Amino acid sequence: EKLIADQKDLKAATEKMPKANDLPRLAPKEADLARQADDLKKQVAPLAKTETTEALDRANKSMQAAAKDLAARKDDPAIAKQADALQNLEEARKGLEEAIAEAEKRREEIAKLE
């Protein structure tokens, strides 16, 4: 949730940036969000479905590309890549919610057997 909120905030900041010359100062934050997405992918990989980790990987790549566009003062391509990252983060969130629900269901079934 926090990663999605942070990406939305950064995308909004990019859209509101008055001058392209100011865009490079947003690049480190975008790169940090990309790292967080990669870290999350590594954490959930043993539990999540392949589709979920692939969505996180796509989000990471979009964020890395957006960071490069921000550093190069290219606002429209950066915004498009940020939007793509958000879409993939939302997809990953849904997959994680499903994995959590499945784990809880299994836990309940085990508790009934005991």
N, C-alpha and C positions, 0 to 999 in steps of 0.2 A: 504494500500500500504506500509506504513512504517513498519508495523508488518511483512509483507512478506519479505521486504528488510532486516530487522534486522535478521530474521530467516535464510535467505540465507547467510548473512555475518557470522553468528555464525556457520552454518554448514561448510562453507569454512574454518573458523578458526579451527574447530575441525578436518577437513580433513588434514590440514597443520601442526597440532600440532606434533612436532618432538618426544616428549616423553610422554608416558601415564601418567607419574607423574604430568605433567602440566595440564592435563584435568580437575581436580577438580576446577581450577580457572575459568573455563567457566560455571560451574554449576549454580552459582547465576544469571548469565545473562539469561540462559535458563529458570530458574524458574521465572524470571521477565517477560520474553516473555509469559510464560504460564499464568501468572496473567493478562497480557494485553489482551490475547485472551479471558480469562474468563470475563474480564470487558467489552470487545467489545460485547461478546455474550449477556450480561445483557442489554447493551444499545440498541441493535438492536432487541431484542426478541419481543417487541410489534409490530414491523414493518415487520420483515423478516419472510419468510416461515420457517416451521419446519426443512426442509432439511438444511437450512443455519445455524440455531442455532446448529443443530446436528453436522454439519461439524466443527463449532467452538469448540464445546465440544470435538470432537475427536482430534482436533489439540491441545487443552489444555492438554488432557490426554497424547498425544504423547510427548509433550514438558516436562511435569512433569516426564515421564518415562526417557526421554533423560537426564534430569537434574540428575536423580538418577544414570544413567549409567556413566555420566561424573564424578560425585562425586566418583564413584567406579572405575574410570580409565578404563572403557570399551568403547573404541572408536568405534569399528564397530557397536555394538548395538545402541550406541548413534546416530551415523550417520544415521542408518536406521530409527530410530524414528524421527529424524529431517526431513528426506525426507518425511516420512508419514505426519508429521505436515505441511510441505509445501504444499503437495497435498491437504490436507483438507483446508488450508487457501486459496488456489486458488479456490477451490470449493465454499467456503463461499463468496469470493470476487465476483464470478459470480452471486451468489444468491443475493447479495446486489446490484449489478449493475442492475439486473432485477427488484428488489423492487424499486429502485430509478426511473427507467424508467416507471414503472407502476404508481408511485406517480405523476410523471410529466405529464403523459397522463391524469390522473384523474384531475389534476389541470387545464390543458388546457380545458378539457370538462366542468368543472365548470365555467371557465372564459367565455366560449361560451354561457352558460345559463344566465349569468348575464346581 
